[in-house]
Amino acid sequence: MPSDVRFAEVKKLLETHDWTLSRIKGSHHVFTKEGESPIVIPVHKRRVKYVYVREIKEKLGLGKEG
């Protein structure tokens, strides 16, 4: 099973696809993009669980290869 991913990598991936970190409430980081539903990512110890990374990649249309 893949390990957790650094939040900085996830943030860079989303920003590359025109998503913006709009707010942080507790451990939840909320990214927004006009015309899209927000993406909420729980971050703990600067890491993101791989299950969320997989969901983000699917939403971005990257599937498993990206």
N, CA, C and O atoms as a GROMACS GRO file, in nm:
protein
  264
    1MET      N    1   0.085  -0.119   0.000
    1MET     CA    2   0.000   0.000   0.000
    1MET      C    3   0.089   0.125   0.000
    1MET      O    4   0.186   0.131   0.076
    2PRO      N    5   0.058   0.223  -0.084
    2PRO     CA    6   0.138   0.345  -0.089
    2PRO      C    7   0.134   0.419   0.044
    2PRO      O    8   0.036   0.411   0.118
    3SER      N    9   0.241   0.489   0.074
    3SER     CA   10   0.249   0.563   0.200
    3SER      C   11   0.187   0.702   0.184
    3SER      O   12   0.147   0.743   0.075
    4ASP      N   13   0.182   0.771   0.295
    4ASP     CA   14   0.129   0.908   0.295
    4ASP      C   15   0.217   0.998   0.209
    4ASP      O   16   0.334   0.967   0.185
    5VAL      N   17   0.160   1.108   0.163
    5VAL     CA   18   0.230   1.200   0.074
    5VAL      C   19   0.246   1.334   0.146
    5VAL      O   20   0.158   1.375   0.222
    6ARG      N   21   0.357   1.402   0.122
    6ARG     CA   22   0.378   1.534   0.182
    6ARG      C   23   0.273   1.631   0.130
    6ARG      O   24   0.240   1.632   0.011
    7PHE      N   25   0.220   1.714   0.221
    7PHE     CA   26   0.118   1.811   0.183
    7PHE      C   27   0.170   1.908   0.077
    7PHE      O   28   0.095   1.948  -0.012
    8ALA      N   29   0.297   1.945   0.086
    8ALA     CA   30   0.355   2.038  -0.012
    8ALA      C   31   0.342   1.984  -0.154
    8ALA      O   32   0.319   2.060  -0.248
    9GLU      N   33   0.356   1.853  -0.172
    9GLU     CA   34   0.343   1.792  -0.304
    9GLU      C   35   0.198   1.797  -0.353
    9GLU      O   36   0.172   1.825  -0.470
   10VAL      N   37   0.105   1.771  -0.262
   10VAL     CA   38  -0.038   1.774  -0.298
   10VAL      C   39  -0.078   1.917  -0.334
   10VAL      O   40  -0.149   1.940  -0.432
   11LYS      N   41  -0.032   2.012  -0.254
   11LYS     CA   42  -0.064   2.153  -0.281
   11LYS      C   43  -0.010   2.196  -0.417
   11LYS      O   44  -0.080   2.261  -0.494
   12LYS      N   45   0.112   2.158  -0.447
   12LYS     CA   46   0.173   2.193  -0.576
   12LYS      C   47   0.093   2.132  -0.692
   12LYS      O   48   0.070   2.198  -0.793
   13LEU      N   49   0.052   2.006  -0.677
   13LEU     CA   50  -0.027   1.939  -0.780
   13LEU      C   51  -0.157   2.014  -0.806
   13LEU      O   52  -0.193   2.040  -0.920
   14LEU      N   53  -0.228   2.050  -0.699
   14LEU     CA   54  -0.355   2.121  -0.715
   14LEU      C   55  -0.334   2.260  -0.774
   14LEU      O   56  -0.410   2.301  -0.862
   15GLU      N   57  -0.233   2.332  -0.728
   15GLU     CA   58  -0.208   2.466  -0.780
   15GLU      C   59  -0.169   2.462  -0.928
   15GLU      O   60  -0.200   2.555  -1.002
   16THR      N   61  -0.103   2.356  -0.970
   16THR     CA   62  -0.067   2.339  -1.111
   16THR      C   63  -0.193   2.327  -1.197
   16THR      O   64  -0.192   2.363  -1.315
   17HIS      N   65  -0.301   2.277  -1.137
   17HIS     CA   66  -0.428   2.261  -1.208
   17HIS      C   67  -0.527   2.373  -1.173
   17HIS      O   68  -0.649   2.354  -1.182
   18ASP      N   69  -0.474   2.488  -1.131
   18ASP     CA   70  -0.553   2.610  -1.106
   18ASP      C   71  -0.644   2.605  -0.984
   18ASP      O   72  -0.742   2.680  -0.978
   19TRP      N   73  -0.616   2.520  -0.887
   19TRP     CA   74  -0.689   2.518  -0.761
   19TRP      C   75  -0.617   2.611  -0.665
   19TRP      O   76  -0.495   2.626  -0.671
   20THR      N   77  -0.694   2.675  -0.574
   20THR     CA   78  -0.640   2.769  -0.478
   20THR      C   79  -0.674   2.725  -0.337
   20THR      O   80  -0.788   2.687  -0.309
   21LEU      N   81  -0.575   2.731  -0.248
   21LEU     CA   82  -0.601   2.704  -0.107
   21LEU      C   83  -0.679   2.822  -0.053
   21LEU      O   84  -0.623   2.931  -0.036
   22SER      N   85  -0.807   2.802  -0.026
   22SER     CA   86  -0.892   2.915   0.012
   22SER      C   87  -0.904   2.933   0.163
   22SER      O   88  -0.920   3.045   0.212
   23ARG      N   89  -0.895   2.823   0.238
   23ARG     CA   90  -0.903   2.837   0.384
   23ARG      C   91  -0.854   2.710   0.453
   23ARG      O   92  -0.848   2.602   0.393
   24ILE      N   93  -0.821   2.726   0.579
   24ILE     CA   94  -0.780   2.614   0.664
   24ILE      C   95  -0.862   2.625   0.791
   24ILE      O   96  -0.865   2.730   0.855
   25LYS      N   97  -0.927   2.516   0.828
   25LYS     CA   98  -1.001   2.511   0.953
   25LYS      C   99  -0.959   2.385   1.026
   25LYS      O  100  -0.996   2.274   0.990
   26GLY      N  101  -0.880   2.404   1.129
   26GLY     CA  102  -0.825   2.290   1.201
   26GLY      C  103  -0.726   2.219   1.109
   26GLY      O  104  -0.633   2.280   1.057
   27SER      N  105  -0.747   2.089   1.091
   27SER     CA  106  -0.658   2.013   1.004
   27SER      C  107  -0.708   2.006   0.860
   27SER      O  108  -0.643   1.945   0.775
   28HIS      N  109  -0.822   2.066   0.832
   28HIS     CA  110  -0.882   2.057   0.700
   28HIS      C  111  -0.843   2.175   0.612
   28HIS      O  112  -0.871   2.291   0.645
   29HIS      N  113  -0.779   2.145   0.502
   29HIS     CA  114  -0.738   2.245   0.404
   29HIS      C  115  -0.836   2.239   0.288
   29HIS      O  116  -0.859   2.132   0.230
   30VAL      N  117  -0.893   2.352   0.253
   30VAL     CA  118  -0.997   2.358   0.151
   30VAL      C  119  -0.944   2.428   0.026
   30VAL      O  120  -0.902   2.544   0.031
   31PHE      N  121  -0.947   2.356  -0.085
   31PHE     CA  122  -0.903   2.411  -0.213
   31PHE      C  123  -1.028   2.436  -0.298
   31PHE      O  124  -1.121   2.356  -0.298
   32THR      N  125  -1.027   2.549  -0.369
   32THR     CA  126  -1.142   2.584  -0.453
   32THR      C  127  -1.095   2.619  -0.594
   32THR      O  128  -0.980   2.657  -0.618
   33LYS      N  129  -1.190   2.603  -0.685
   33LYS     CA  130  -1.170   2.641  -0.825
   33LYS      C  131  -1.307   2.677  -0.879
   33LYS      O  132  -1.405   2.607  -0.854
   34GLU      N  133  -1.315   2.786  -0.951
   34GLU     CA  134  -1.443   2.831  -1.002
   34GLU      C  135  -1.510   2.723  -1.087
   34GLU      O  136  -1.447   2.664  -1.175
   35GLY      N  137  -1.638   2.699  -1.058
   35GLY     CA  138  -1.714   2.601  -1.134
   35GLY      C  139  -1.697   2.457  -1.085
   35GLY      O  140  -1.753   2.366  -1.145
   36GLU      N  141  -1.621   2.436  -0.978
   36GLU     CA  142  -1.596   2.302  -0.924
   36GLU      C  143  -1.636   2.296  -0.778
   36GLU      O  144  -1.637   2.398  -0.708
   37SER      N  145  -1.669   2.176  -0.731
   37SER     CA  146  -1.693   2.156  -0.589
   37SER      C  147  -1.560   2.165  -0.516
   37SER      O  148  -1.457   2.125  -0.571
   38PRO      N  149  -1.559   2.217  -0.393
   38PRO     CA  150  -1.433   2.228  -0.320
   38PRO      C  151  -1.372   2.091  -0.290
   38PRO      O  152  -1.443   1.990  -0.281
   39ILE      N  153  -1.241   2.090  -0.276
   39ILE     CA  154  -1.169   1.970  -0.235
   39ILE      C  155  -1.122   1.994  -0.093
   39ILE      O  156  -1.048   2.090  -0.068
   40VAL      N  157  -1.164   1.909   0.000
   40VAL     CA  158  -1.125   1.922   0.140
   40VAL      C  159  -1.026   1.810   0.172
   40VAL      O  160  -1.054   1.692   0.150
   41ILE      N  161  -0.909   1.850   0.223
   41ILE     CA  162  -0.803   1.754   0.251
   41ILE      C  163  -0.763   1.762   0.398
   41ILE      O  164  -0.718   1.867   0.444
   42PRO      N  165  -0.778   1.652   0.473
   42PRO     CA  166  -0.727   1.650   0.610
   42PRO      C  167  -0.575   1.632   0.608
   42PRO      O  168  -0.523   1.542   0.542
   43VAL      N  169  -0.505   1.719   0.681
   43VAL     CA  170  -0.359   1.715   0.684
   43VAL      C  171  -0.315   1.695   0.829
   43VAL      O  172  -0.356   1.770   0.918
   44HIS      N  173  -0.233   1.594   0.852
   44HIS     CA  174  -0.182   1.566   0.985
   44HIS      C  175  -0.031   1.548   0.977
   44HIS      O  176   0.018   1.466   0.899
   45LYS      N  177   0.042   1.624   1.058
   45LYS     CA  178   0.188   1.621   1.059
   45LYS      C  179   0.245   1.645   0.919
   45LYS      O  180   0.342   1.581   0.878
   46ARG      N  181   0.183   1.738   0.847
   46ARG     CA  182   0.224   1.778   0.711
   46ARG      C  183   0.216   1.664   0.610
   46ARG      O  184   0.285   1.667   0.508
   47ARG      N  185   0.133   1.564   0.637
   47ARG     CA  186   0.116   1.449   0.548
   47ARG      C  187  -0.031   1.432   0.513
   47ARG      O  188  -0.120   1.469   0.590
   48VAL      N  189  -0.055   1.375   0.393
   48VAL     CA  190  -0.190   1.348   0.344
   48VAL      C  191  -0.199   1.198   0.318
   48VAL      O  192  -0.111   1.141   0.253
   49LYS      N  193  -0.303   1.135   0.368
   49LYS     CA  194  -0.323   0.992   0.344
   49LYS      C  195  -0.337   0.966   0.194
   49LYS      O  196  -0.398   1.045   0.121
   50TYR      N  197  -0.281   0.856   0.150
   50TYR     CA  198  -0.279   0.826   0.008
   50TYR      C  199  -0.420   0.814  -0.051
   50TYR      O  200  -0.441   0.845  -0.168
   51VAL      N  201  -0.516   0.769   0.028
   51VAL     CA  202  -0.653   0.756  -0.023
   51VAL      C  203  -0.705   0.891  -0.075
   51VAL      O  204  -0.777   0.895  -0.175
   52TYR      N  205  -0.669   1.000  -0.008
   52TYR     CA  206  -0.711   1.134  -0.053
   52TYR      C  207  -0.636   1.175  -0.179
   52TYR      O  208  -0.693   1.238  -0.268
   53VAL      N  209  -0.509   1.140  -0.185
   53VAL     CA  210  -0.429   1.172  -0.304
   53VAL      C  211  -0.488   1.101  -0.426
   53VAL      O  212  -0.498   1.161  -0.533
   54ARG      N  213  -0.527   0.977  -0.410
   54ARG     CA  214  -0.588   0.901  -0.520
   54ARG      C  215  -0.717   0.968  -0.566
   54ARG      O  216  -0.742   0.980  -0.686
   55GLU      N  217  -0.801   1.012  -0.470
   55GLU     CA  218  -0.926   1.080  -0.506
   55GLU      C  219  -0.899   1.212  -0.579
   55GLU      O  220  -0.969   1.246  -0.674
   56ILE      N  221  -0.797   1.284  -0.535
   56ILE     CA  222  -0.762   1.411  -0.600
   56ILE      C  223  -0.717   1.385  -0.744
   56ILE      O  224  -0.758   1.456  -0.836
   57LYS      N  225  -0.632   1.285  -0.763
   57LYS     CA  226  -0.585   1.252  -0.898
   57LYS      C  227  -0.700   1.214  -0.989
   57LYS      O  228  -0.702   1.252  -1.106
   58GLU      N  229  -0.797   1.140  -0.937
   58GLU     CA  230  -0.914   1.103  -1.018
   58GLU      C  231  -0.992   1.228  -1.055
   58GLU      O  232  -1.036   1.242  -1.169
   59LYS      N  233  -1.010   1.320  -0.960
   59LYS     CA  234  -1.085   1.443  -0.988
   59LYS      C  235  -1.015   1.528  -1.092
   59LYS      O  236  -1.079   1.595  -1.172
   60LEU      N  237  -0.880   1.525  -1.090
   60LEU     CA  238  -0.803   1.603  -1.186
   60LEU      C  239  -0.790   1.533  -1.320
   60LEU      O  240  -0.735   1.590  -1.415
   61GLY      N  241  -0.842   1.410  -1.329
   61GLY     CA  242  -0.834   1.335  -1.454
   61GLY      C  243  -0.699   1.272  -1.476
   61GLY      O  244  -0.665   1.239  -1.590
   62LEU      N  245  -0.621   1.253  -1.370
   62LEU     CA  246  -0.488   1.195  -1.383
   62LEU      C  247  -0.489   1.044  -1.364
   62LEU      O  248  -0.393   0.976  -1.401
   63GLY      N  249  -0.595   0.991  -1.306
   63GLY     CA  250  -0.603   0.846  -1.284
   63GLY      C  251  -0.485   0.795  -1.206
   63GLY      O  252  -0.439   0.860  -1.112
   64LYS      N  253  -0.434   0.679  -1.244
   64LYS     CA  254  -0.325   0.618  -1.169
   64LYS      C  255  -0.188   0.658  -1.220
   64LYS      O  256  -0.090   0.643  -1.149
   65GLU      N  257  -0.180   0.708  -1.343
   65GLU     CA  258  -0.048   0.735  -1.401
   65GLU      C  259   0.013   0.866  -1.352
   65GLU      O  260   0.136   0.880  -1.354
   66GLY      N  261  -0.070   0.965  -1.308
   66GLY     CA  262  -0.018   1.096  -1.274
   66GLY      C  263   0.033   1.103  -1.139
   66GLY      O  264   0.081   1.209  -1.097
   0.00000   0.00000   0.00000
